[in-house]
Amino acid sequence: MYQTFLLDIDNTLLDFDAAEEQGFKKMIQSYDLEYKEDMLSQYKQLNRHLWDLLEQEKIGRDELLNTRFSQFFRLYDIDISGEEAEGRYRSHLGNSSFLIPNAKETLIRLKEMGKQLYTASNGVYATQIQRLELAGVLHLFDGMFISEKAGYEKPSPYFFQYCFKNIPNLEKDKTLMVGDSISSDIQGAANAGIDSCLFIRLDPPAECGATYTIYDLSELLNL
């Protein structure tokens, strides 16, 4: 039986896709530019590539955050400060609080069962905290492990070592990592020597490496 749950935030507890689309659209419009539907898919492709490089430790966090929008706007021959655009996007993103279905109810029930709940997320600390607070679930956590504060990104084993050092009376064999990303959450759990649970809303690949796969967060209560 698991006692400690490490929970990813984006697209596990909070619907990041919805928040990203809203924040991105508002950022584009803040420059008095016409928003077109294909812009988001172009940005997502570029952004995913940069996050992959970050997880592989080939670029740093500041480079990713401060250049992703300048790189995006260059696709449209527009010269805009990437750092300024990041600030505008971040302010809109921080005000989003779209919960994944059954997320809050599942967290409440796990707390009632006496479980320890911690976030384990790549991202900007202030933004993640603000979004969880707006969603009304921040108070349900015993601690917050977010890469900006930890100094390492998932799937690095150092990220998980940081988590383990800050969890009282941790038992690794009773600890479960829950997340939607195979490359960061599932691989990170494997690197750290703990069990993992892949939360996914579509069919997973044949070999995902997770200990469990669930399609609704309430299924955690059965583990």
C-alpha positions, 0 to 999 in steps of 0.5 A: 500500500502506498503512503506517499504520493508524488504528483505532477501538476500539468496535465495531471492535476491541472489542465495545462493544455487549456491554460496554455491555449488561453495564456498564449492567445492573450499574450499574442493579442496583447501585442495587437497581433491577429491570433491564428489557430495554427500559431499555437501548434507551431509554438507547441512544437517549438516549446516541446523541443526546447523542454526535451533539450532541458530535460536532457540538460542540453540547455538551461531553464533561463535560455528556454524561458527567455528565448522560446517566444523570440524564436516563435515570433521569428517564424513570422518575421516579428522582432519581439523580446522573448523575455518580455513576451514570457512575462506577459504569457506567465501573468496570464498562465498564472491566473488559470486554474482548470482542474483535471476531472476528479482531481480535487475529489481524489486529493481530498479522499487520499488525505482522508486516508492519511496519505502524504501528498507532494507535488513533483513538477517541472516548472516555475515555482510561483506560477505553479503555486498560484495556479494550485491556490486558485484551483483550491487544492494547494492546502491539500499538499504536505509539500511542494517540489518544483524544479525551479526550487529543487535546482534539477528537472525531472527525470534527473535522479537529483530532482528525486533525491531532493524530494526524498531528503525533504520527506519525513520518514520516507519509505521508497517502496511505499512511494508512488510517482503519478504523472502524464509524461513518460519521459519525465515522470515515468523515466524519472521514477525509474531513475529514482527506484520508485514505482510509477503511475501513468495518467493518460487520457488516450491510449498509451504506447505499447511499452511505457514502463509505468508500474500502473496506467490509469485513465481517471485520477480516481483510480488512484484510490484503488491502488 
